């Protein structure tokens, strides 16, 4: 039985119209996007199966490639592109920030900004968060992109961004694609070198976060921004 043969109240589109998007499961919302399933299962059943293969995690689903999605019967390139486009829109919505409202009070505030940016990255990236006198966000800037295990950060680039944007304080943030959030010796050296460099121009380094898909390490929380 395909979705068109279901009772009206059970069809995802009709249920969304009647009850709103929050009444639908992730599989049902994705089924609306792909429109149809295969000859063996409905769009909802197909999306339940795909999600089930990835721990029912939208985050894991968004990391798949088009080819990986197309291995499922009933998913062609057009449907795969639709699914991944929706995942990307979700990430972009999550990382949108309202500059006039975003104030950094703790490491969790920093993580909330950078997790959507870094959670799916397969290589290291390093970003700097620029803050004003009230610890509100002026801007966030990607300083470098690197390989699987490291990225080179030019401290002069960080200083230039901070000075041009007239930042009073900054936060450094980079990811570990491996998922291990423990800082390396290079991370330690970078943190201390950057702290000394920005203090020389009366700018404060508030924190350095190492981010993974499931958590973070904060130098400030560990008492290591001296």
Beta strands, then each sheet from edge to edge (+ up, - down):
strand 1: 125-131
strand 2: 137-145
strand 3: 169-175
strand 4: 204-211
strand 5: 216-218
sheet 1: 2+ 1- 3+ 4+ 5-
end
